[in-house]
Amino acid sequence: MSPHKWRHFLFTWLKKQGVDDALIQPYSGHESRQSLEIYSRLSLVEAQEAYEQVMKQFPLQ
């Protein structure tokens, strides 16, 4: 895995743990907190898992 992908993985993981952008930003190399939004996005696999969990609760099956 490339160093860039490791960085992306780390910052995505930190965001999911609830670490504030203000604490991540100085280490990320990004000039603004807005550019950290990429780390907030869910992967397609995670989105599918979340969808399936919610759909299990849907009243009409």
N, C-alpha and C positions, 0 to 999 in steps of 0.2 A: 504494500500500500504506500502511496506517495506521501511525503510530508504534508502536502496541501490537504489531502483527504483526511489525514490524522487530525489536523487542525480543525477541519470542518466537523468531524465526528466529535471532537472534544467540546467545541463551542455549542454544538447542537445538544449534546448531553448536559452541559451546564445549564442551558436554557430550560431543558425539561426538568431539571432539578430545582428550578425556581430562582436561579442566580440572576440578579438584576443586570440589565444591559450596562449600567454604569460601572459595574465591576468587571464585566467581560471585555468591554471596549478597549481599555488600555493594552490588553494582552493580544487582542485580535489583529491589530495593525490597521483596523478600519478607522477612518477619520471621524466618522459620526456614528451615533447610536442607531440612526435610521438604517444604515447599511447592514446592521446586524439582523435585520428582519429575515434574511435568508435562513438563519439558524432556527427561526420560530416555525418554519413550515414543516408540516408532517410529511413523512415519506408516504408513498402510495400504499405500501404494505400496512403501515400504522393506520392510515385512513380507512383501509378496508376492514381491518380488525375492529376499529371503533364503530364503523357502520354496522358490522355484523352483531356486535354486542347490543347496540341500540335496537336493531331490528328484532332481536329476540324478545324484546319487551313490547313490541308493537301489538296493539290489542286485536287486530284482525290478521290471523295467519292461515 
